[in-house]
């Protein structure tokens, strides 16, 4: 009897010791490798095999502490497959909680479209991220009646117009299997949100919808001509005044768009090109946007800053924007700044 009691006592003591050690180890022991790494839990993976891989990767101190915790918390069969951002500095309960709650890392692809980019620029970046860039470009280069009915801001889009200017430049997260149609819809929806933030809801009557294309077109030019918010506000007023009196905009940005260049000062030959986008030859706005304007440029086109100027130039050396009220003063400023 005494022998039985002794054995029972030893087993009890062993169990207590194991419990205490297991509890301490799971809450205090960490892995050998520090720094975040992506770890994948496979579908229907056995907890023992998972624990072994975690130990081999240096994420947990021991596979047994991981298994003990899962067993004690009754989570052995609650693991969720997926990709997790784990760190060897994490303790076992943190790792197990992430894996049983399914706090996985998104597989979405992060894509950034800078302000002033064209549809072609966007398509190239999509392709570089293994997304359907070619299909995207083909889709946005055509006129789709569905867009006009689905998005209020496209209701008065000129016949045959592309989506140039309406694909809002921003950072997006796309699923690896996203289609060109999916991507276009996301960009258009974002444009709608930004546009409504400036003009109010499309049904409140505060803005003439027939002016949208003109505003977006001018905003795309302002995007290329100005650098700061104040410059864009000023340039907007200069351009709107020119449009009002029938004076050509003479925007170098539109010349660069025609030739596919980024020259600060186009040549005289560049400005002689025969194109509806040549704002040196043709008064008023070009047929459509030349790029995707950002929020500041859209705001500037909607709310120009009143000023007395009709001309401006950018000093190639200093980057300074110099304004003039008269053509004679503009010529003097050109000579003064070596243009």
Secondary structure, 3 states (H helix, E strand, C coil): CHHHHHHHHHHHHHHHHHHHHHHHHHHHCCCCCCCEEEEEECCCCCHHHHHHHHHHCCCCCCHHHHHHHHHHCCCCCCCCCEEEEEECCCCHHHHHHHHHHCCCCCCCEEEECCCCCCHHHHHHHHHHCCCCHHHHHHHHCCCCHHHHHHCHHHCCCCCCCCCCCCCCCCEEEECCCCCHHHHHHHHHHHHHHHHHHHHCCCCCCCCCHHHHHHHHHHHHHHHHHCCCHHHHHHHHHHHHHHHHHCCCCCCHHHHHHHHCCCCCCCCCCHHHCCCCCCCCCCCCCCCCCCCCCCHHHHHHHHCCCCCCCCEEEECCCCCCEEEECCHHHHHHHHHHCCC
